């Protein structure tokens, strides 16, 4: 009886396995047959696509030393048609937003393309099983992109266009610099190329962005908060306790950093100068506006934990921005903000030796050969200060949206700019 039950279980399991295999599409089988593919799972798909898959891909920890080990990197692939071009998303962070398969990149829609999103190493589900940051840098990240492209272009032998936003946009630019022959086109949105762990260009930018009137209103508001810190701090302390935030710095310094971040965040996300409270506003309105623009959870341990790999990379080779404190020095609890990335975000981590060698290589490479590259920035976005300004010989195509923020996209640009970009995309795709 036991023996009969055993064979029955084996028979059922085998039958289910066969049914699963039968249920797979030819395209899914093609993916599974690619070298390096560890697993393929069909997931819910956006209606624009025929089908979407979450793929785990075996990646080298160190592309220069393949004996160093491997990790699994997450890829979200959405099929439009194997005969259509591919939009290759060079994500700078986690790809969790696409894990349900419902994400549609605007370029995928514009050119009616397949979509491949590559999660950045050390983020989301693409975390190596080692307690080390040694292999988290720009060069290794773009080598990931190159290896995945070299594998999946066996299925998609059509045109490929790489794209990314913010840190992902910087990835697109870096990918172009290191592997200029991989793609047929490159579209980088708001991608900075920083040259210091606290790049000063952003602070210089903030001193001239917008109108004199708006900059004065911002500075006056920052001063207003700090001058009334004794009335504002209890409100901040109450919020912190209600949200159960914890910090590596005292609450008074949290307020300092919220105020210092305010001007950067205000311009980055395109807030309206008319929304800034006046000097006679009540403390509730002042505090509400402050945290709407510059949220304290950004500086919290809970809020920054999922971005820890970002701050590690910022301290290693990506770079970041600093804060100017001299105008408020008599009103701040902190003496200065130098080294704040370690004090606020990387407490307990060893100090990394920052190098701008890779950033300099990227800039030189793009200035030498920016052909088939579209750079998109917002005029009022502080990250634009660290953007690539191509020289004539570069042949890169620069678009700066007037009064645009970090949220600038092709769809939000003028019809004239959109038309120019569409024309370039057609050139990249060989349609002209």
LINQUIGI-V750664 format. One record per backbone hydrogen bond with DSSP energy under -0.5 kcal/mol. CO is the residue of the C=O (numbers start at 1). NH is the residue of the N-H. E is the energy in kcal/mol with one decimal. If there is no record, write none. Layout:
BEGIN
co->CO nh->NH e->E
co->CO nh->NH e->E
END
This chain:
BEGIN
co->1 nh->5 e->-2.4
co->2 nh->6 e->-2.2
co->3 nh->7 e->-2.0
co->4 nh->8 e->-2.0
co->5 nh->9 e->-2.5
co->6 nh->10 e->-2.3
co->7 nh->11 e->-2.5
co->8 nh->12 e->-2.5
co->9 nh->13 e->-2.7
co->10 nh->14 e->-2.5
co->11 nh->15 e->-2.3
co->12 nh->16 e->-2.7
co->13 nh->17 e->-2.2
co->14 nh->18 e->-2.2
co->15 nh->19 e->-2.5
co->16 nh->20 e->-2.5
co->17 nh->21 e->-2.3
co->18 nh->22 e->-2.8
co->19 nh->23 e->-2.0
co->20 nh->24 e->-0.5
co->21 nh->24 e->-1.0
co->25 nh->29 e->-2.1
co->26 nh->30 e->-1.9
co->27 nh->31 e->-2.1
co->28 nh->32 e->-2.3
co->29 nh->33 e->-1.4
co->31 nh->34 e->-1.8
co->34 nh->37 e->-1.5
co->36 nh->38 e->-0.5
co->36 nh->58 e->-3.6
co->39 nh->56 e->-2.0
co->41 nh->54 e->-3.0
co->43 nh->52 e->-0.7
co->46 nh->49 e->-1.7
co->51 nh->79 e->-3.1
co->52 nh->43 e->-2.5
co->53 nh->55 e->-0.6
co->53 nh->77 e->-2.6
co->54 nh->41 e->-2.2
co->55 nh->57 e->-0.5
co->55 nh->75 e->-2.7
co->56 nh->38 e->-3.1
co->56 nh->39 e->-1.4
co->57 nh->73 e->-3.1
co->59 nh->71 e->-2.3
co->62 nh->65 e->-1.0
co->65 nh->68 e->-2.1
co->66 nh->69 e->-0.8
co->69 nh->61 e->-2.3
co->71 nh->59 e->-3.6
co->73 nh->57 e->-2.6
co->74 nh->119 e->-2.3
co->75 nh->55 e->-3.3
co->75 nh->77 e->-0.6
co->76 nh->78 e->-0.5
co->76 nh->117 e->-2.7
co->77 nh->53 e->-2.9
co->78 nh->80 e->-0.5
co->78 nh->115 e->-2.4
co->79 nh->50 e->-3.1
co->79 nh->51 e->-0.9
co->81 nh->84 e->-1.8
co->85 nh->114 e->-2.9
co->86 nh->88 e->-0.6
co->86 nh->161 e->-2.8
co->87 nh->89 e->-0.7
co->87 nh->116 e->-2.7
co->88 nh->90 e->-0.7
co->88 nh->163 e->-2.6
co->89 nh->91 e->-1.5
co->89 nh->118 e->-2.3
co->93 nh->120 e->-2.1
co->95 nh->98 e->-2.0
co->96 nh->99 e->-1.5
co->98 nh->101 e->-2.1
co->101 nh->46 e->-1.7
co->105 nh->109 e->-1.6
co->106 nh->110 e->-2.5
co->107 nh->111 e->-2.6
co->108 nh->112 e->-0.6
co->108 nh->113 e->-2.2
co->114 nh->87 e->-2.9
co->115 nh->78 e->-3.1
co->116 nh->89 e->-3.0
co->116 nh->118 e->-0.5
co->117 nh->76 e->-2.4
co->117 nh->119 e->-0.6
co->118 nh->91 e->-0.6
co->120 nh->123 e->-1.7
co->123 nh->126 e->-2.7
co->126 nh->122 e->-3.0
co->126 nh->128 e->-0.6
co->128 nh->130 e->-0.9
co->130 nh->132 e->-1.4
co->133 nh->136 e->-2.0
co->135 nh->137 e->-0.9
co->137 nh->141 e->-2.0
co->138 nh->142 e->-2.4
co->139 nh->143 e->-1.4
co->140 nh->144 e->-1.7
co->141 nh->145 e->-1.6
co->142 nh->146 e->-2.3
co->143 nh->147 e->-2.2
co->144 nh->148 e->-2.3
co->145 nh->149 e->-2.5
co->146 nh->150 e->-2.5
co->147 nh->151 e->-1.1
co->148 nh->152 e->-2.8
co->149 nh->153 e->-2.0
co->151 nh->154 e->-1.2
co->152 nh->155 e->-1.2
co->152 nh->156 e->-2.4
co->155 nh->157 e->-1.0
co->159 nh->86 e->-2.6
co->160 nh->184 e->-2.5
co->160 nh->185 e->-1.1
co->161 nh->88 e->-3.0
co->162 nh->187 e->-2.9
co->163 nh->90 e->-2.8
co->164 nh->189 e->-2.8
co->165 nh->168 e->-2.3
co->166 nh->170 e->-2.3
co->167 nh->171 e->-1.8
co->168 nh->172 e->-1.9
co->169 nh->173 e->-2.2
co->170 nh->174 e->-2.9
co->171 nh->175 e->-2.8
co->172 nh->176 e->-2.1
co->173 nh->177 e->-1.9
co->174 nh->178 e->-2.5
co->175 nh->179 e->-2.8
co->179 nh->182 e->-1.7
co->185 nh->162 e->-2.2
co->186 nh->374 e->-3.0
co->187 nh->164 e->-1.3
co->187 nh->189 e->-0.6
co->188 nh->376 e->-2.7
co->189 nh->166 e->-1.8
co->190 nh->192 e->-0.7
co->196 nh->199 e->-0.8
co->196 nh->320 e->-1.6
co->199 nh->202 e->-0.7
co->199 nh->322 e->-0.9
co->200 nh->204 e->-1.8
co->201 nh->205 e->-2.1
co->202 nh->206 e->-2.1
co->203 nh->207 e->-0.8
co->204 nh->207 e->-0.6
co->205 nh->208 e->-1.8
co->205 nh->209 e->-1.5
co->211 nh->215 e->-2.3
co->212 nh->216 e->-2.4
co->213 nh->217 e->-2.0
co->214 nh->218 e->-2.3
co->215 nh->219 e->-2.5
co->216 nh->220 e->-2.7
co->217 nh->221 e->-2.1
co->218 nh->222 e->-2.4
co->219 nh->223 e->-2.3
co->220 nh->224 e->-2.4
co->221 nh->225 e->-2.3
co->222 nh->226 e->-2.0
co->223 nh->227 e->-2.7
co->224 nh->228 e->-1.1
co->226 nh->229 e->-1.3
co->228 nh->231 e->-1.2
co->228 nh->232 e->-1.8
co->229 nh->233 e->-3.2
co->232 nh->235 e->-0.6
co->232 nh->236 e->-2.0
co->233 nh->237 e->-3.2
co->234 nh->238 e->-2.3
co->235 nh->239 e->-2.0
co->236 nh->240 e->-2.5
co->237 nh->241 e->-2.1
co->238 nh->242 e->-2.3
co->239 nh->243 e->-2.1
co->240 nh->244 e->-0.7
co->240 nh->245 e->-2.1
co->246 nh->301 e->-3.0
co->250 nh->253 e->-0.7
co->250 nh->254 e->-1.7
co->251 nh->255 e->-2.0
co->252 nh->256 e->-1.6
co->253 nh->257 e->-2.5
co->254 nh->258 e->-2.2
co->255 nh->259 e->-2.2
co->256 nh->260 e->-2.4
co->257 nh->261 e->-2.5
co->258 nh->262 e->-1.1
co->259 nh->263 e->-0.6
co->260 nh->264 e->-0.5
co->261 nh->265 e->-2.8
co->262 nh->266 e->-2.7
co->263 nh->267 e->-1.7
co->264 nh->268 e->-2.5
co->265 nh->269 e->-2.0
co->266 nh->271 e->-2.3
co->267 nh->270 e->-0.8
co->268 nh->406 e->-3.4
co->272 nh->275 e->-1.8
co->273 nh->276 e->-1.5
co->278 nh->281 e->-1.9
co->282 nh->286 e->-2.1
co->283 nh->287 e->-2.7
co->284 nh->288 e->-2.6
co->285 nh->289 e->-2.1
co->286 nh->290 e->-2.2
co->287 nh->291 e->-2.4
co->288 nh->292 e->-1.3
co->289 nh->293 e->-1.8
co->290 nh->294 e->-3.4
co->293 nh->295 e->-0.5
co->295 nh->298 e->-1.1
co->296 nh->299 e->-1.6
co->297 nh->300 e->-0.8
co->300 nh->304 e->-2.0
co->301 nh->305 e->-1.2
co->302 nh->306 e->-0.6
co->304 nh->307 e->-1.0
co->305 nh->308 e->-1.7
co->307 nh->310 e->-0.7
co->307 nh->311 e->-1.9
co->308 nh->312 e->-2.4
co->309 nh->313 e->-2.4
co->310 nh->314 e->-2.7
co->311 nh->315 e->-2.0
co->312 nh->316 e->-0.9
co->313 nh->317 e->-2.7
co->313 nh->318 e->-3.1
co->313 nh->319 e->-0.6
co->314 nh->319 e->-1.2
co->316 nh->355 e->-2.0
co->318 nh->194 e->-0.7
co->320 nh->199 e->-2.4
co->323 nh->325 e->-0.6
co->325 nh->328 e->-1.4
co->326 nh->329 e->-0.7
co->328 nh->331 e->-2.4
co->328 nh->332 e->-1.0
co->337 nh->340 e->-1.7
co->339 nh->342 e->-0.9
co->339 nh->343 e->-1.7
co->340 nh->344 e->-3.1
co->340 nh->345 e->-0.6
co->341 nh->345 e->-1.5
co->341 nh->346 e->-1.6
co->346 nh->349 e->-2.0
co->352 nh->354 e->-1.1
co->356 nh->360 e->-2.5
co->357 nh->361 e->-1.9
co->358 nh->362 e->-2.5
co->359 nh->363 e->-2.5
co->360 nh->364 e->-2.5
co->361 nh->365 e->-2.5
co->362 nh->366 e->-2.5
co->363 nh->367 e->-2.5
co->364 nh->368 e->-1.6
co->365 nh->369 e->-2.8
co->370 nh->373 e->-1.6
co->372 nh->186 e->-2.1
co->373 nh->375 e->-0.5
co->373 nh->397 e->-3.0
co->374 nh->188 e->-2.9
co->374 nh->376 e->-0.5
co->375 nh->399 e->-3.0
co->376 nh->190 e->-3.4
co->377 nh->401 e->-2.8
co->378 nh->381 e->-1.1
co->380 nh->382 e->-0.5
co->381 nh->384 e->-2.1
co->382 nh->385 e->-1.5
co->383 nh->386 e->-1.5
co->384 nh->387 e->-1.7
co->386 nh->193 e->-3.2
co->388 nh->390 e->-0.7
co->391 nh->394 e->-1.4
co->391 nh->395 e->-0.7
co->392 nh->395 e->-0.8
co->394 nh->370 e->-3.5
co->396 nh->398 e->-0.6
co->397 nh->375 e->-3.3
co->399 nh->377 e->-2.6
co->399 nh->401 e->-0.6
co->401 nh->379 e->-2.7
co->401 nh->404 e->-2.4
co->404 nh->380 e->-2.2
co->404 nh->381 e->-0.6
co->405 nh->408 e->-1.4
co->409 nh->412 e->-1.0
co->410 nh->413 e->-1.6
co->414 nh->418 e->-2.8
co->415 nh->419 e->-2.5
co->416 nh->420 e->-1.8
co->417 nh->421 e->-2.4
co->418 nh->422 e->-3.0
co->419 nh->423 e->-2.0
co->420 nh->424 e->-1.9
co->421 nh->425 e->-2.6
co->422 nh->426 e->-2.2
co->423 nh->427 e->-1.8
co->424 nh->428 e->-2.6
co->425 nh->429 e->-2.0
co->426 nh->431 e->-3.1
co->426 nh->432 e->-0.5
co->427 nh->430 e->-1.2
END
